[in-house]
Amino acid sequence: MAQNIVIYQDEGVWDFGLVCLQEFFQNDHVTLADAKTVQQNDIFQSADVFVMPGGPDLPYCRKLNGIGNANIRAFVEKGGIYLGICGGAYYGSSTIEFHKGREDEICQPRELAFIQGTAIGSIPGLAAPYNNHLSSTAITKVNGIPVLYFGGPYFQSGADTIGHYDGLNLPAIVRQKVGKGAAILSGVHFEVTAKNLKNYPPNDDSEKQIALELADKLRYAPPFNWKKFLLSVKE
């Protein structure tokens, strides 16, 4: 059954991830919403799922702290689902520790705080420290399924773990009931497929080559219905 999916599109959002999400939800009713639209709140009246894509989350804070986040939280508490991916997963946690101890560290509280705990990344056991270039990506496995990793977190929280980083035994995907709804936070980019990566728009030839290598690894992944796995239940 088709659902009404609202995907955030504003400063900070990873453009390629947004394209992949639109394909991921191609059988649903998709609406893109910028910060102003979220603040106006009307978009949530018919929504089932609000998706916060990957990308650096500081711009999300600048534009949504206050009324924007209050509207997102109210939507979830009334029965909606928040789906945060990578940067959106950091954003949905109460605290983030990104590159703690490095010059680029971001260790701060976050306003939405759907899970009471810390999102910690990037994860050196999986890939090079996140640098906004595909050189810091990897194909990892979550619950035995190959999936793209690109700087996302693992979680220290009391939320239910529904996906583990294989080999590390760290929470990769967590779910937390919030009022009548739920928040689902994912440290991996389940929305990105081998087909997407073959069409990756490169910044340079080296990035295109990496995208093709990633695509080759993902094309052997067994079929798996990520949407059903993530959104079939709220608890």
C-alpha positions in Angstrom: 0.0 0.0 0.0 1.4 3.4 -1.0 2.3 5.8 1.8 2.7 9.6 1.9 6.5 10.2 2.2 7.9 13.6 3.0 11.6 14.0 2.3 13.6 16.9 3.6 15.3 18.9 0.9 17.4 21.9 2.0 20.9 23.0 2.8 23.1 20.1 3.9 21.2 17.3 2.2 23.4 14.9 0.1 22.1 15.5 -3.4 22.9 12.0 -4.6 21.2 10.4 -1.5 18.1 12.5 -2.3 17.9 11.1 -5.8 18.3 7.6 -4.4 15.5 8.2 -1.9 13.1 9.3 -4.6 13.8 6.1 -6.4 13.6 4.0 -3.2 10.1 5.4 -2.6 9.0 5.4 -6.2 5.9 3.4 -5.5 4.8 5.8 -2.8 3.5 9.4 -2.9 6.7 11.5 -2.4 6.8 15.2 -1.4 9.9 17.3 -1.0 9.9 19.8 1.8 12.4 22.6 2.6 12.8 24.1 6.0 10.2 26.8 5.5 7.6 24.2 4.5 8.5 22.2 7.7 8.1 25.3 9.8 4.6 26.0 8.2 3.6 22.5 9.3 0.8 21.9 6.7 2.9 19.2 5.0 2.5 16.9 8.0 -1.3 16.8 7.9 -1.4 13.9 5.4 2.2 12.5 5.9 3.0 8.9 7.0 6.8 9.2 7.1 9.2 12.1 7.4 12.7 11.3 6.0 15.8 13.2 7.0 18.4 12.3 4.5 22.2 12.0 4.9 24.4 15.1 4.9 26.1 17.3 7.5 23.5 18.1 10.1 24.7 21.5 11.2 22.7 23.2 8.5 19.7 21.2 9.7 20.1 22.7 13.1 20.4 26.2 11.8 17.2 26.0 9.8 15.0 23.7 11.9 15.9 24.3 15.6 12.8 25.7 17.3 9.5 25.6 15.4 10.7 23.2 12.7 11.8 20.5 15.1 8.7 21.1 17.3 6.6 20.3 14.2 8.6 17.2 13.4 8.3 15.9 16.9 4.6 16.6 17.1 4.1 14.7 13.8 5.9 11.6 15.2 4.1 11.8 18.6 0.8 11.7 16.9 1.6 8.5 15.0 4.1 9.4 12.2 7.5 7.8 11.5 10.8 9.7 11.5 13.4 8.0 9.3 16.8 9.4 9.8 19.7 8.3 7.5 23.3 8.9 8.3 23.3 12.7 9.0 19.6 12.4 9.7 20.4 9.7 12.2 22.9 11.9 14.0 20.3 14.6 14.0 17.6 12.4 15.6 19.8 11.5 18.6 20.1 13.5 21.8 23.9 13.8 21.5 26.4 13.4 18.8 30.1 12.6 18.9 31.4 13.1 15.4 35.2 12.7 15.0 35.8 13.3 18.7 39.3 14.4 19.4 40.0 15.5 15.8 40.2 19.0 14.5 36.8 18.5 12.8 35.0 17.2 15.8 31.4 18.0 16.4 30.3 16.9 19.9 27.0 18.5 20.8 23.4 17.9 22.0 20.6 17.8 19.4 17.1 19.1 19.8 14.9 16.4 18.4 16.4 13.8 20.8 14.2 10.9 19.6 16.7 8.5 21.2 18.2 9.3 24.6 21.8 8.4 23.8 24.7 9.2 21.6 25.3 8.8 17.8 29.1 8.1 17.4 31.0 8.3 14.1 32.5 8.0 11.7 33.6 4.4 12.4 37.3 3.6 11.7 36.6 -0.1 11.7 34.6 0.3 8.5 36.2 3.1 6.4 38.6 6.0 6.4 37.3 9.0 8.4 34.5 10.8 6.6 35.7 13.5 4.3 32.8 14.2 2.0 34.5 12.1 -0.8 33.8 8.6 -1.8 37.2 7.6 -0.6 35.6 7.5 2.8 32.9 5.0 1.8 32.8 1.2 2.1 30.4 -1.6 1.5 29.6 -3.1 4.9 27.1 -5.7 6.0 24.1 -5.1 8.3 22.3 -8.2 9.4 24.2 -10.0 6.7 23.0 -7.7 3.9 25.7 -5.6 2.0 24.9 -1.9 2.2 26.7 1.4 1.6 28.5 3.1 4.6 29.5 6.7 4.3 30.4 8.3 7.6 27.3 7.3 9.6 27.1 6.5 13.3 26.7 3.7 15.7 24.4 4.2 18.7 24.9 4.1 22.4 21.3 4.3 23.7 18.4 2.4 25.1 16.6 2.2 21.8 15.8 -1.2 20.2 18.6 -2.3 17.9 17.1 -3.8 14.7 20.4 -3.9 12.7 24.0 -4.5 13.7 27.2 -3.8 11.8 28.4 -7.3 11.1 31.8 -8.1 12.7 31.7 -5.1 15.0 28.6 -6.0 17.0 27.6 -2.3 17.1 24.1 -1.0 16.6 23.7 0.2 13.0 19.9 0.8 12.9 17.8 1.5 16.0 14.1 2.1 16.5 12.5 4.1 19.3 8.7 4.4 20.1 7.8 8.1 20.4 4.3 8.8 21.5 2.0 7.0 19.0 4.8 7.0 16.4 8.4 5.9 16.1 11.8 7.1 15.1 14.1 4.9 13.1 17.7 5.9 12.8 20.1 4.3 10.3 23.9 4.7 10.2 24.0 3.2 6.7 22.6 4.2 3.3 20.2 1.4 2.5 18.6 3.6 -0.2 21.7 3.5 -2.4 21.7 0.7 -5.0 24.3 -0.6 -7.4 22.3 0.9 -10.2 22.4 4.3 -8.5 26.2 4.1 -8.1 26.8 3.3 -11.7 25.1 6.7 -12.5 27.0 8.5 -9.7 27.8 12.1 -10.8 31.6 12.3 -10.1 33.5 15.3 -8.9 36.6 13.8 -10.5 37.6 10.6 -12.3 38.8 9.0 -9.1 35.4 9.3 -7.5 33.7 7.8 -10.6 36.0 4.8 -10.3 35.3 4.4 -6.6 31.5 4.5 -7.4 31.9 1.8 -10.0 33.8 -0.4 -7.6 31.2 0.1 -4.9 28.5 -0.7 -7.5 30.2 -3.9 -8.4 30.3 -5.0 -4.8 26.6 -4.1 -4.2 25.3 -5.8 -7.3 25.9 -9.2 -5.7 23.8 -8.3 -2.7 20.9 -10.7 -2.1 17.4 -9.2 -2.7 16.2 -7.5 0.5 13.1 -5.4 1.1 14.6 -2.6 3.2 11.4 -0.5 3.1 9.3 -3.4 4.5 11.9 -4.2 7.1 12.1 -0.6 8.3 8.6 0.7 8.1 6.3 -2.3 8.5 5.9 -1.8 12.2 6.3 1.1 14.6 7.3 -0.7 17.7 
